[in-house]
Amino acid sequence: MKPDRELLKTAYREFNARNIDAVLALMQPDVDWPNAMENRREIGVENVREYWTRQWQVLDPHVDPVGFSDDSEGRTIVDVHQVVKDREGKVLVDQIVQHVYTIRDGLIQRMEIRQETAVPQEP
């Protein structure tokens, strides 16, 4: 498996376990990260830490990578099954999204979220 994919699998696993320091250690210090909750971007690992801390106080997101590909610009595209619950356990979102990563020197430099994609339906 490609090193970038192993890096990202580790990032998802640690994010879901809420091991914030382990995930941030996989990012460039000046990482550029989407803040979907507040509709803006966070620059730098400390800003990502603060965002996730706020997010996890009100939401319980779980993200599982279900597919990997590379685009023509060298970015890694991850199809992700995303389930977001409120703090009482009610499912708010259950969808497939794409996360687009730029990796620099073996660490995450930037992540973008693409609009949800259609979930395959049984015939």
Backbone as a chain_set.jsonl record, in Angstrom:
{"seq": "MKPDRELLKTAYREFNARNIDAVLALMQPDVDWPNAMENRREIGVENVREYWTRQWQVLDPHVDPVGFSDDSEGRTIVDVHQVVKDREGKVLVDQIVQHVYTIRDGLIQRMEIRQETAVPQEP", "coords": {"N": [[0.849, -1.186, 0.0], [0.405, 2.286, -0.66], [2.416, 4.807, 0.911], [1.085, 7.278, 1.549], [-1.564, 6.512, 1.752], [-1.528, 4.76, 3.898], [-0.806, 6.563, 5.897], [-3.125, 8.178, 5.913], [-5.112, 6.3, 6.604], [-4.311, 5.768, 9.201], [-4.726, 8.317, 10.287], [-7.545, 8.577, 10.135], [-8.333, 6.464, 11.821], [-7.237, 7.294, 14.304], [-8.55, 9.744, 14.612], [-11.225, 8.899, 14.897], [-10.962, 7.587, 17.309], [-10.571, 9.687, 18.918], [-8.027, 10.559, 19.492], [-6.462, 13.121, 19.574], [-3.874, 14.329, 19.593], [-2.338, 12.403, 18.284], [-3.411, 12.453, 15.691], [-2.912, 15.112, 14.918], [-0.162, 15.041, 14.856], [0.337, 13.952, 12.428], [0.171, 15.92, 10.614], [1.269, 18.788, 8.707], [2.801, 21.622, 10.299], [1.6, 24.011, 9.42], [-0.869, 23.241, 8.445], [-3.761, 23.225, 6.332], [-7.034, 23.2, 6.876], [-10.445, 22.1, 6.543], [-13.177, 23.643, 8.173], [-16.028, 22.525, 8.637], [-18.191, 22.82, 10.275], [-18.351, 25.495, 11.026], [-18.126, 26.732, 8.665], [-15.646, 27.629, 7.438], [-12.031, 27.868, 7.066], [-9.327, 26.319, 8.788], [-6.107, 27.202, 9.767], [-3.096, 25.781, 10.551], [-1.955, 23.557, 13.149], [-2.744, 24.013, 15.827], [-5.048, 25.557, 15.584], [-6.687, 23.699, 14.308], [-6.864, 21.822, 16.367], [-8.313, 23.332, 18.305], [-10.704, 23.724, 16.896], [-11.631, 21.019, 16.538], [-11.946, 20.346, 19.218], [-14.05, 22.05, 19.987], [-15.999, 21.088, 18.204], [-16.337, 18.378, 19.0], [-17.573, 18.702, 21.41], [-20.21, 19.153, 20.844], [-20.975, 17.485, 18.764], [-20.747, 14.113, 17.474], [-18.772, 12.888, 15.387], [-18.033, 10.298, 13.028], [-15.824, 8.788, 10.862], [-15.183, 6.724, 8.176], [-12.848, 5.471, 5.963], [-13.582, 4.28, 2.729], [-12.668, 3.93, 0.213], [-9.901, 4.604, -1.973], [-8.179, 6.824, -4.16], [-6.155, 8.448, -6.661], [-5.673, 11.748, -7.914], [-5.124, 13.706, -10.947], [-3.465, 15.724, -10.149], [-1.873, 14.733, -8.206], [-2.987, 14.469, -5.732], [-4.532, 12.736, -2.984], [-7.53, 11.038, -3.036], [-10.178, 10.305, -0.958], [-12.849, 8.227, -0.467], [-15.379, 8.476, 1.83], [-17.277, 7.119, 4.434], [-19.432, 8.831, 6.299], [-20.714, 9.403, 9.445], [-22.58, 11.355, 11.501], [-23.443, 12.15, 14.732], [-25.595, 13.591, 17.233], [-24.903, 14.685, 20.611], [-26.534, 13.076, 22.127], [-26.766, 10.792, 20.716], [-28.372, 10.663, 18.459], [-28.673, 10.187, 15.003], [-27.528, 12.502, 12.752], [-26.378, 12.918, 10.274], [-25.7, 10.73, 7.632], [-23.766, 9.667, 5.296], [-21.957, 9.45, 2.155], [-18.946, 11.004, 1.509], [-16.32, 12.853, -0.124], [-12.961, 13.206, 0.68], [-10.262, 15.215, -0.02], [-6.882, 15.116, -0.214], [-3.806, 16.831, 0.152], [-0.562, 15.878, 0.367], [2.489, 16.566, 1.884], [5.88, 16.059, 2.126], [5.45, 13.669, 3.526], [3.453, 14.283, 5.356], [0.154, 15.534, 6.19], [-0.878, 18.263, 4.338], [-3.041, 19.72, 3.354], [-6.599, 19.536, 3.373], [-9.608, 18.959, 1.683], [-13.166, 19.04, 1.389], [-15.378, 17.374, -0.623], [-18.591, 17.714, -2.128], [-21.283, 15.624, -1.026], [-21.536, 12.321, -2.337], [-23.53, 10.181, -4.368], [-25.112, 7.578, -2.645], [-24.764, 4.2, -3.259], [-27.592, 2.388, -4.277], [-29.555, -0.484, -3.604], [-30.906, -2.534, -6.192]], "CA": [[0.0, 0.0, 0.0], [1.15, 3.531, -0.746], [2.608, 5.452, 2.225], [0.06, 8.291, 1.809], [-2.799, 5.832, 2.153], [-1.314, 4.282, 5.274], [-0.88, 7.772, 6.727], [-4.52, 8.597, 6.04], [-5.831, 5.288, 7.391], [-3.954, 6.031, 10.602], [-5.389, 9.562, 10.694], [-8.969, 8.292, 10.375], [-8.435, 5.612, 13.015], [-6.951, 8.096, 15.494], [-9.636, 10.723, 14.734], [-12.4, 8.214, 15.442], [-10.654, 7.257, 18.705], [-10.417, 10.991, 19.579], [-6.618, 10.736, 19.867], [-6.199, 14.353, 18.832], [-2.435, 14.557, 19.414], [-1.841, 11.456, 17.284], [-3.815, 12.936, 14.364], [-2.192, 16.356, 14.623], [1.231, 14.698, 14.57], [0.394, 13.524, 11.032], [-0.072, 17.114, 9.808], [2.251, 19.864, 8.657], [2.459, 22.663, 11.278], [0.74, 25.025, 8.806], [-1.936, 22.529, 7.75], [-4.942, 23.985, 5.896], [-8.073, 22.207, 7.173], [-11.804, 22.643, 6.476], [-14.023, 23.697, 9.365], [-17.362, 22.406, 8.05], [-19.185, 23.222, 11.266], [-18.438, 26.953, 11.061], [-18.005, 27.166, 7.276], [-14.407, 28.372, 7.204], [-10.846, 27.008, 7.07], [-8.413, 26.482, 9.918], [-4.71, 27.125, 9.353], [-2.218, 25.431, 11.666], [-2.438, 22.448, 13.972], [-3.421, 24.469, 17.047], [-6.4, 25.957, 15.203], [-7.436, 22.457, 14.084], [-7.129, 21.286, 17.713], [-9.398, 24.11, 18.906], [-11.924, 23.412, 16.141], [-12.112, 19.683, 16.898], [-12.394, 20.389, 20.62], [-15.403, 22.635, 19.965], [-16.881, 20.181, 17.468], [-16.62, 17.168, 19.766], [-18.445, 19.045, 22.534], [-21.609, 19.183, 20.402], [-21.217, 16.45, 17.77], [-19.961, 12.883, 17.537], [-18.541, 12.433, 14.015], [-17.266, 9.076, 12.795], [-15.497, 8.751, 9.443], [-14.494, 5.498, 7.764], [-12.47, 5.454, 4.551], [-14.085, 3.106, 2.028], [-11.994, 3.831, -1.073], [-8.81, 5.545, -2.208], [-7.707, 7.004, -5.527], [-5.279, 9.613, -6.828], [-6.093, 12.575, -9.042], [-4.049, 14.09, -11.872], [-2.588, 16.694, -9.482], [-1.101, 14.04, -7.193], [-3.691, 14.445, -4.447], [-5.181, 11.48, -2.644], [-8.974, 11.178, -2.875], [-10.688, 9.252, -0.088], [-14.295, 8.106, -0.299], [-15.541, 8.329, 3.276], [-18.616, 6.969, 5.009], [-19.473, 9.785, 7.409], [-21.9, 9.372, 10.297], [-22.484, 12.386, 12.533], [-24.522, 12.059, 15.712], [-25.561, 14.605, 18.28], [-24.33, 14.131, 21.847], [-27.458, 12.087, 22.678], [-26.701, 9.601, 19.883], [-29.268, 10.745, 17.306], [-27.948, 10.346, 13.747], [-27.836, 13.738, 12.032], [-25.868, 12.765, 8.914], [-25.163, 9.417, 7.273], [-23.551, 9.887, 3.867], [-20.633, 9.256, 1.572], [-18.319, 12.236, 1.051], [-14.938, 12.688, -0.557], [-11.934, 14.044, 1.266], [-9.169, 15.374, -0.981], [-5.7, 15.44, 0.578], [-2.481, 17.153, -0.359], [0.453, 15.385, 1.3], [3.804, 17.156, 1.634], [6.947, 15.501, 2.968], [4.932, 12.596, 4.364], [2.455, 14.783, 6.307], [-1.003, 16.181, 5.582], [-0.732, 19.706, 4.152], [-4.348, 20.34, 3.104], [-7.725, 18.646, 3.13], [-10.821, 19.585, 1.171], [-14.328, 18.163, 1.392], [-16.233, 17.502, -1.801], [-19.995, 17.457, -1.852], [-21.616, 14.215, -0.879], [-21.777, 11.568, -3.549], [-24.694, 9.314, -4.243], [-24.905, 6.287, -1.993], [-25.333, 3.169, -4.131], [-28.835, 1.802, -3.802], [-29.854, -1.834, -4.091], [-31.981, -2.498, -7.211]], "C": [[0.888, 1.24, 0.0], [1.27, 4.17, 0.637], [1.539, 6.496, 2.549], [-1.225, 7.646, 2.306], [-2.679, 5.274, 3.566], [-1.405, 5.438, 6.265], [-2.334, 8.159, 6.969], [-5.359, 7.583, 6.803], [-5.559, 5.48, 8.875], [-4.676, 7.279, 11.104], [-6.868, 9.315, 10.986], [-9.16, 7.465, 11.648], [-8.247, 6.443, 14.29], [-8.023, 9.172, 15.7], [-10.858, 10.064, 15.385], [-12.203, 7.819, 16.902], [-10.479, 8.515, 19.556], [-9.005, 11.176, 20.152], [-6.077, 11.944, 19.098], [-4.704, 14.582, 18.592], [-1.852, 13.636, 18.348], [-2.21, 11.909, 15.876], [-3.022, 14.182, 13.997], [-0.728, 16.097, 14.304], [1.42, 14.254, 13.115], [0.218, 14.693, 10.065], [1.128, 18.053, 9.815], [1.848, 20.92, 9.687], [1.504, 23.723, 10.724], [-0.405, 24.395, 8.001], [-3.12, 23.451, 7.455], [-6.106, 22.995, 5.926], [-9.462, 22.824, 7.108], [-12.514, 22.579, 7.83], [-15.456, 23.72, 8.834], [-18.438, 22.909, 8.999], [-19.42, 24.732, 11.247], [-18.193, 27.591, 9.697], [-16.81, 28.088, 7.034], [-13.251, 27.378, 7.183], [-10.007, 27.335, 8.291], [-6.998, 26.289, 9.402], [-3.869, 26.862, 10.592], [-2.829, 24.4, 12.595], [-3.159, 22.913, 15.235], [-4.84, 24.944, 16.751], [-7.268, 24.74, 14.915], [-7.796, 21.831, 15.43], [-8.324, 22.011, 18.353], [-10.731, 23.827, 18.214], [-12.478, 22.06, 16.547], [-12.617, 19.641, 18.334], [-13.799, 20.973, 20.713], [-16.402, 21.669, 19.322], [-17.292, 18.994, 18.336], [-17.454, 17.45, 21.019], [-19.917, 18.995, 22.142], [-21.97, 18.07, 19.42], [-20.312, 15.25, 17.998], [-19.778, 12.356, 16.114], [-17.705, 11.158, 13.974], [-17.065, 8.961, 11.289], [-14.676, 7.507, 9.121], [-14.138, 5.574, 6.291], [-12.949, 4.158, 3.898], [-13.46, 2.95, 0.639], [-10.963, 4.925, -1.231], [-8.523, 5.627, -3.702], [-6.808, 8.24, -5.541], [-5.793, 10.427, -8.01], [-4.878, 12.99, -9.864], [-3.077, 15.1, -11.265], [-1.772, 16.057, -8.355], [-1.748, 14.019, -5.818], [-4.316, 13.069, -4.231], [-6.648, 11.761, -2.352], [-9.452, 9.998, -2.028], [-12.208, 9.327, -0.07], [-14.518, 7.719, 1.154], [-17.012, 8.139, 3.622], [-18.617, 7.789, 6.289], [-20.805, 9.65, 8.145], [-21.671, 10.395, 11.404], [-23.707, 12.264, 13.429], [-24.452, 13.266, 16.638], [-25.061, 13.928, 19.555], [-25.254, 13.112, 22.52], [-27.513, 10.817, 21.833], [-27.632, 9.594, 18.687], [-28.441, 10.997, 16.043], [-28.447, 11.59, 13.026], [-27.47, 13.635, 10.556], [-25.343, 11.352, 8.755], [-25.002, 9.45, 5.762], [-22.139, 9.49, 3.453], [-20.148, 10.622, 1.091], [-16.932, 11.898, 0.52], [-14.067, 13.696, 0.163], [-10.755, 14.038, 0.297], [-7.957, 15.894, -0.212], [-4.507, 15.809, -0.292], [-1.498, 16.734, 0.729], [1.784, 16.01, 0.915], [4.797, 16.582, 2.63], [6.396, 14.491, 3.978], [3.907, 13.02, 5.404], [1.327, 15.484, 5.56], [-0.781, 17.693, 5.542], [-2.095, 20.395, 4.032], [-5.391, 19.241, 2.922], [-8.905, 19.479, 2.664], [-11.937, 18.56, 1.244], [-15.116, 18.436, 0.126], [-17.659, 17.17, -1.395], [-20.248, 15.963, -1.773], [-21.841, 13.585, -2.24], [-22.955, 10.644, -3.303], [-24.293, 8.004, -3.559], [-25.533, 5.232, -2.883], [-26.561, 2.539, -3.492], [-28.983, 0.394, -4.381], [-30.98, -1.746, -5.114], [-33.284, -3.062, -6.681]], "O": [[1.974, 1.246, 0.58], [0.344, 4.089, 1.444], [1.118, 6.6, 3.702], [-1.894, 8.185, 3.188], [-3.636, 5.318, 4.338], [-2.003, 5.31, 7.333], [-2.727, 8.435, 8.102], [-6.234, 7.97, 7.577], [-6.464, 5.369, 9.703], [-5.181, 7.293, 12.226], [-7.384, 9.803, 11.991], [-10.05, 7.745, 12.451], [-9.014, 6.304, 15.243], [-8.37, 9.482, 16.84], [-11.447, 10.616, 16.314], [-13.173, 7.725, 17.653], [-10.265, 8.427, 20.766], [-8.814, 11.857, 21.16], [-5.344, 11.808, 18.119], [-4.312, 14.988, 17.498], [-0.97, 14.042, 17.592], [-1.406, 11.765, 14.955], [-2.517, 14.289, 12.88], [-0.116, 16.86, 13.557], [2.55, 14.191, 12.63], [0.128, 14.497, 8.853], [1.894, 18.113, 10.778], [0.655, 21.1, 9.93], [0.69, 24.272, 11.466], [-0.848, 24.954, 6.998], [-3.433, 24.345, 8.241], [-6.167, 22.071, 5.114], [-9.655, 23.95, 7.565], [-12.447, 21.57, 8.533], [-16.029, 24.786, 8.609], [-19.488, 23.374, 8.557], [-20.546, 25.194, 11.429], [-18.069, 28.81, 9.575], [-16.954, 29.184, 6.494], [-13.472, 26.171, 7.273], [-9.979, 28.471, 8.765], [-6.718, 25.328, 8.685], [-3.918, 27.62, 11.562], [-4.041, 24.364, 12.807], [-4.105, 22.257, 15.67], [-5.739, 24.758, 17.571], [-8.456, 24.738, 15.239], [-8.918, 21.359, 15.61], [-9.234, 21.371, 18.879], [-11.764, 23.706, 18.873], [-13.66, 21.948, 16.87], [-13.608, 18.973, 18.628], [-14.644, 20.448, 21.438], [-17.503, 21.463, 19.833], [-18.472, 18.647, 18.395], [-17.987, 16.52, 21.623], [-20.781, 18.815, 23.0], [-23.147, 17.746, 19.26], [-19.258, 15.352, 18.626], [-20.528, 11.484, 15.673], [-16.793, 10.967, 14.778], [-18.028, 9.029, 10.526], [-13.622, 7.268, 9.709], [-15.024, 5.725, 5.45], [-12.749, 3.072, 4.441], [-13.696, 1.949, -0.037], [-11.116, 6.027, -0.703], [-8.61, 4.63, -4.419], [-6.72, 8.974, -4.557], [-6.289, 9.869, -8.988], [-3.743, 12.664, -9.518], [-1.99, 15.312, -11.801], [-1.063, 16.755, -7.631], [-1.125, 13.596, -4.844], [-4.589, 12.34, -5.184], [-6.973, 12.614, -1.526], [-9.169, 8.841, -2.341], [-12.787, 10.351, 0.293], [-13.926, 6.761, 1.652], [-17.876, 8.89, 3.17], [-17.897, 7.484, 7.24], [-21.876, 9.766, 7.55], [-20.695, 10.312, 12.15], [-24.846, 12.272, 12.962], [-23.399, 13.88, 16.806], [-24.823, 12.72, 19.564], [-24.811, 12.362, 23.39], [-28.219, 9.87, 22.18], [-27.678, 8.602, 17.959], [-27.61, 11.906, 16.009], [-29.635, 11.715, 12.727], [-28.155, 14.188, 9.695], [-24.635, 10.836, 9.619], [-25.974, 9.283, 5.026], [-21.266, 9.234, 4.282], [-20.853, 11.314, 0.355], [-16.441, 10.784, 0.7], [-14.392, 14.881, 0.245], [-10.31, 12.98, -0.147], [-8.0, 16.977, 0.371], [-4.241, 15.188, -1.321], [-1.594, 17.183, 1.871], [2.167, 15.985, -0.255], [4.57, 16.622, 3.839], [6.819, 14.46, 5.134], [3.522, 12.214, 6.25], [1.512, 15.965, 4.443], [-0.53, 18.324, 6.569], [-2.289, 21.502, 4.536], [-5.105, 18.168, 2.392], [-9.165, 20.564, 3.184], [-11.691, 17.356, 1.171], [-15.477, 19.576, -0.165], [-17.893, 16.435, -0.436], [-19.534, 15.155, -2.365], [-22.284, 14.246, -3.179], [-23.32, 10.368, -2.161], [-23.259, 7.414, -3.871], [-26.708, 5.341, -3.233], [-26.557, 2.201, -2.308], [-28.579, 0.13, -5.514], [-31.916, -0.967, -4.932], [-34.278, -3.103, -7.406]]}, "num_chains": 1, "name": "protein.A"}
